[in-house]
């Protein structure tokens, strides 16, 4: 499916937040997806993922997660200095600010005439943010790719209560992990999955022989075959959740 792309601005707490929007070109009603980047924000590897998802029939809205700290349009380079910069921005952003941004984008999607239902997806820190955004009862599905910090509460300033609020999830959850991901170790994965089970949240999980950020196509950890496999599961998951209701 062909897509269109544009940038919009949403003001949250007097800070201008750029949101990259990719949407199907044909007219119609589509699910709206709040799409979260990793710590490097909206560089081409991330907008490429957003474009790919939009091509399957979704209105994708990807905010700059560090808009309170970084100038609008900032793409952090995925090198040693960029890693330090991105992690510092993540640490300095208040948890309630991340939550406010999620509400702003979800409200914008809800107001769009071509959006039907709501979901979320995210990568790395964005996987955590997607999980947390799904605490909003309007969200029907959350796809969380190698999400960091859910198991130990690491997210911004303070300690996130994400797992403690897992009972608030009304939608379905998909988690994707890598076996050699140092940021989400096996015990971390088990903590997340056990919490979802205990809360009786409908969820699926897939574990691949892959490293952290294996879906970014610009680094040594990129795994194209595993990325394709993960995408197939993501699209199948969203297609099942957002399938038209028939009599």
Order of alpha helices (4+ residues) and beta strands (2+ residues): beta-beta-beta-alpha-beta-alpha-alpha-beta-alpha-beta-beta-alpha-beta-alpha
